[in-house]
């Protein structure tokens, strides 16, 4: 942990993605508050090089080793910045002693191992990679307790719950309610969803996000993953988590306490606010982000999700209830399904069929270790690839 007024030194994993670029906007808005020590990207070495020239980190890591030499050449005039490549380098840089907090914004399962390494090195985690807790929630929360670090949520819904719980340590939660926009296909029937195209699915009505999470939002898998993430972040029982569709994306989530009172966190759909709160916690820093006005949103509506038309939500609840390595299977199968949909190899509704098929076929383990989860992820991807071929 770090003193409140000390300059915080950041490792930003996934700096070229949607969360990463917005996190750097937060850093620009708060001169003297943060210092960027590490930046990483999977493939976008050119943008990573531009970011490195601006923020002058001690190290940059490119996940795809094919990008190492062009990145090294692009930063040849910046010898103080070490250029590294590959997943082992990513897991190493987050352990360096100067780093106070690691923002994990890499996409999907790839965020798990560097997050584990950072926690074991005693670093606070600003978690934007929900898949880490979906795949290994029990393992990660155990490591957080063991090493005495903070796990600070960046997802807008989990940040909302986290903010609602400040000052409520002695007041038991009855349940939490995660809000979902409903995505671009809210109100469509299962039959209508059969004809959905990639271009249509990539147009989210409220949020500006990367392709994978945008597809997950359209299919409600993103909300399903967030349900599992919430269980581990807040130590909840399965039946304490509910989901409601809120098309305006103003109420980011709610907590209901044992006396029936509800607390909600509201704001415009802008990821910079939860990013800043995670990086600056427990302080709230002044900024110039746009402000919410009720006069601009005179009507806020809520409805139940359509679990028949969008079966991914129920698949996620089912995996959570089963536990063990089932959420790991769910996540890996979905990553393969979304990639196949973006390549137009499977249809929109077929993504759910693919996930269900993997959950039925992949070996179940009730108490997996980290090595078991790595093996489960690999097995699931093999099964999913075979199902696509068939």
C-alpha positions, 0 to 999 in steps of 0.5 A, a space after each residue: 500500500 502507498 501513502 495517500 499524498 505520495 506520487 503513485 508509481 503505476 504499471 499499466 498492462 494493456 495500455 493501448 486498449 480502451 481502458 489503457 488509453 483512458 487510464 493515460 488520460 487520467 494520468 494526464 489530468 493529474 500531473 504530479 499524482 502518478 508516474 508511469 513505470 511500465 506500459 504494455 501491449 499485446 500487438 500495437 507496438 506503434 501506439 505503445 512506442 508513442 505512449 513510451 515517448 510521452 510517459 518515459 516509462 522504465 520499461 515497455 513490454 510487447 506481448 507478441 514477440 514479433 513486435 519486439 524488434 520494431 518497438 526496440 527500433 522505434 525507441 532507439 533514441 530512448 535508452 532509459 526505457 527497457 524494451 521487453 517481450 513475451 508473457 514471462 517479461 510481463 510477469 516480471 516487470 510488475 514485481 519491480 520494487 518501485 511499482 505501487 499499483 498495477 492496473 491490469 487492463 489486458 484482455 481475457 485470460 492473459 491477465 491472470 498470471 501477471 496479476 498473480 505475480 503482482 499480488 505475490 510481490 505485494 502490489 495493489 491491483 486496479 482490476 480491469 481484467 474481470 476474467 482473472 476473477 472469473 477464472 481463479 476467483 478463490 485463488 486470487 482472493 486468497 492471495 490478496 488476503 495472504 499478501 495484504 494488498 488491495 484489489 480495487 475494481 475498475 469495471 463501472 459496476 463493481 466500482 459502483 458497488 465498492 463505492 456504495 460499501 465505503 463506510 458500511 463495513 459493519 452493515 451486512 449486505 442482503 444483495 447487490 444489483 448489477 445493472 446492464 444496458 441490455 446492449 444493442 439488441 435489447 427487446 429482440 427475440 431469440 429468432 431475431 438474434 439469429 440474423 445479427 451481424 458483426 457490424 450490428 453487434 459492434 455498435 454499443 448504444 452507450 459505452 465506447 469499448 474494445 471489440 471483445 467486450 462490446 460483443 460480450 455486452 451484446 450477448 450479455 456474457 459480459 454481465 455474466 462474467 461480472 456476476 462471477 467477478 462480483 461474487 469474489 470481489 465482495 465475498 457474496 453467496 450466489 443468491 445475493 447477486 441480481 441483474 437488472 437491465 437499465 438502458 440509460 447506463 446512469 445507475 451503475 449498480 446498487 447495494 441492498 442492506 439487511 434493513 432494506 435500504 438501497 445505495 446506488 452510484 450514478 454517473 455518466 457512462 464514462 470509464 475514466 471516473 472508475 479508473 481514477 477512483 481505483 488509482 487514487 483510492 481512498 481519495 477523490 481527485 478533482 477533474 474536468 470530466 463531464 458532469 451528470 444532470 438529472 435534467 438531461 435524463 428525466 426518465 430512468 427505466 429498469 427491466 428484467 433481462 431476457 434470459 431465454 433470448 440471451 442464454 449467456 447470462 444463465 450459463 454464467 450463473 450456472 457456472 458460478 453455482 457449479 464452481 470449481 473450474 466451470 467458470 474457467 471453462 465458461 471464460 475460455 469457451 467464450 473467448 474462442 466463441 467471440 473470436 470466431 464470431 468476429 471472424 464470421 465463422 459462427 453466428 451470434 446465437 451460436 456463441 452460446 451453443 459453443 459455450 454450452 457445448 464446452 461446459 458439457 464436455 470439458 473435464 470438471 474439477 471441484 478444487 483446481 489449483 493454478 496449474 489445473 486452471 491453466 490446463 483447463 483453459 488449454 483443454 477448453 480452447 481445443 474442445 471449442 476449436 473442434 466444435 467450430 470445425 464440426 
